[in-house]
Amino acid sequence: MNNKIISILNDIRPEFDFNEPVDNFIEAGMLDSFDLVTLVTSLDETFDISIDGVDILPENFSNIDSISSLLSKYIK
């Protein structure tokens, strides 16, 4: 799952290396609010899920682990 997440992030912002450990993509300037909208859409399509609006919070998209944790809530 993490490889798919990294691939999506690389498609959205190819100028950054999402393979490198980063505590917070947003604070590091790697993702902005528009990127989060694109990311949610891509995750929904890739994993055939629908992330609820209440879960679209910056802390759920701060790094690979937080995104993976969020997805595990939706992927059965």
N, C-alpha and C positions, 0 to 999 in steps of 0.2 A: 504494500500500500504506500509506503514512504516514497518509493521510486516514482510512482504515479503522481504523488503530490509534488515532488521536486520537478518532475517534467512539466506539470501544469504551471508551477511558479516560474520556471525558466521560459515558458511560452509567453507568460504575462510580462515578465521583466528580464529579458535575456542579458541585460548588462550586469546582472548580479549573479554570484555563485551561491545558490541555495544549498549546495552540498556542504558548505562550510558551516560549522556550528555557530548559531547566532541566538542570543537570548530573546530578542524581540525585533522582528522584521520591521514593524511600524516605527519603533523608536530609532532604529538604525537607518531609517529613510529608504528601506528596500521596497516597502509597500505603502500606498496611500489609500484613502477611502474609496476612490474609484477602482483601484486594484482589488480591493476586498469584494466589491460587487461582481467584478469579472471572475474572481476566484470562486465565489459562492456558486455562480452560474456554471462554471467549468466543473466544479466538484459534483454538483447536482447531476450534470449530464454524464460525466465519466463514471460515477458510481451508481447511477440510476436511483437517486435519492432526492429528497426535498428538505433542505435545511430550513427549520422554522425560523421566523424572524426574531424570536426571543433569543436564539442562539447566535445571531449575527452580532457578536460583540468583539471588540479588538482583542481581548484576552484569549479568545478561541482561535485566533489566527496569528498569534505572536511568534510561533516557531513550528517546526515540523511535528514535534511531539504534541503540541496543543491542537493542531489541525487533525492529526491522526486520532487523538482522543475524542474529538468532536465527531469524526466520521464513524468511530466505533459505536457511537450512540445510535447511529442511523443504519448501519450495515448489519444485517442479521445473518 
